[in-house]
Amino acid sequence: MVGVVDAHVHFWDPAELDYPWVAGIPALQRAFLPGDYARAAGDAPVAKIVFVECNCRPDQSAREVAFARRLAETEPRLAGIVAFTDLTDPDAWRPALAALSRSPLVKGARHNIQGQPAGFCLAPAFVEGVRAVGKSGLTFDLCATHDQLRDVAELVRRCPETPFVLDHCGKPAITDGRAEPWSADIARLAAHENVCCKLSGLLTEAGPERRRDDDLIPYAARVLECFGVDRLLYGSDWPVVTLAGTYCDWYGFTRRFTETWSPEDRQRFYYGNAVRVYRV
C-alpha cells in the first residue's frame, strides 16, 4: 500500500483559540486534535501531515503557529505548517513573513480568498504580499470558490515566482451539477506551471445528495487532465470533510479513482508530490 502525505489537515481547539466561522456549525464546535485524526484515518497509511491554518481570529495567527508546533512535538507525522498571513496590509505581512520564514516547520502561507468580494485578490497590496510569500521561500495556498477562479488565475499570472497550491480543486459547484465556467478556469490556472492542485474537498462541496463516485469523478478527472499526475496532491480536508462523510469515505474514493494508475503515479499523487511541493 502506498504511503500517504495528507496535504490538508486542520487541527483546532476552541479552548485555545477563537474560530468565528464555526459558530453556525455545531458539528465542528469542539476540539479536533491528532488523536481524533488518528482514529478517523483508521488504516489509511498516513506517513506525514501538512497542517493548514484554520481561519482563527487574525490577531491570533502567531498563536496558531505556536499551537501547531506544540502538536508536532507529540505527533511526529506533522511535518509542515501552512500559516495564515494577512496579505492586505504590508505593515502586517512584512514582519509576519520574516518570522514565518525562520521557522523550519512553516512551509507555506494562506489568506483565504473565499468569501471575499470580486477583485479582492488583485488589490495591489495583496498581489505584493503574494509575491513576497514566494520570495520568502514559501508556497501560497489558494482557497477560493469556483466563481473566483478567473481572478485567481490573474493573481497567479502576476506572481510568476510564487509557487501556488489550489485547495479543494477550486470548489466546483457540484451541488448544482455544473462544470462551467469552473472547468475552463481550471484549465486556465493549470496552464501556469507554478500551480499545483489538491484533490480534496469534493465530498464537502457535493453534500449528501451528490456524493456518489459518479458525481465526483468528472471533477476529479478534470483536475487530473489539466494538472497531470505530477501536480496533483492528496488532501483529506479533515475535519471539515466530516460534514459530508468520513475520512475513510474520502480516502476510499481516491483509492478507487486511482486504482488503474501505475504504482509510480500513485506514489507521486499520495506522497512524492507533497514532499516536493511542501518540502516535508
Beta strands, then each sheet from edge to edge (+ up, - down):
strand 1: 4-9
strand 2: 46-52
strand 3: 78-84
strand 4: 106-110
strand 5: 139-142
strand 6: 164-166
strand 7: 195-199
strand 8: 232-234
sheet 1: 1+ 2+ 3+ 4+ 5+ 6+ 7+ 8+
end
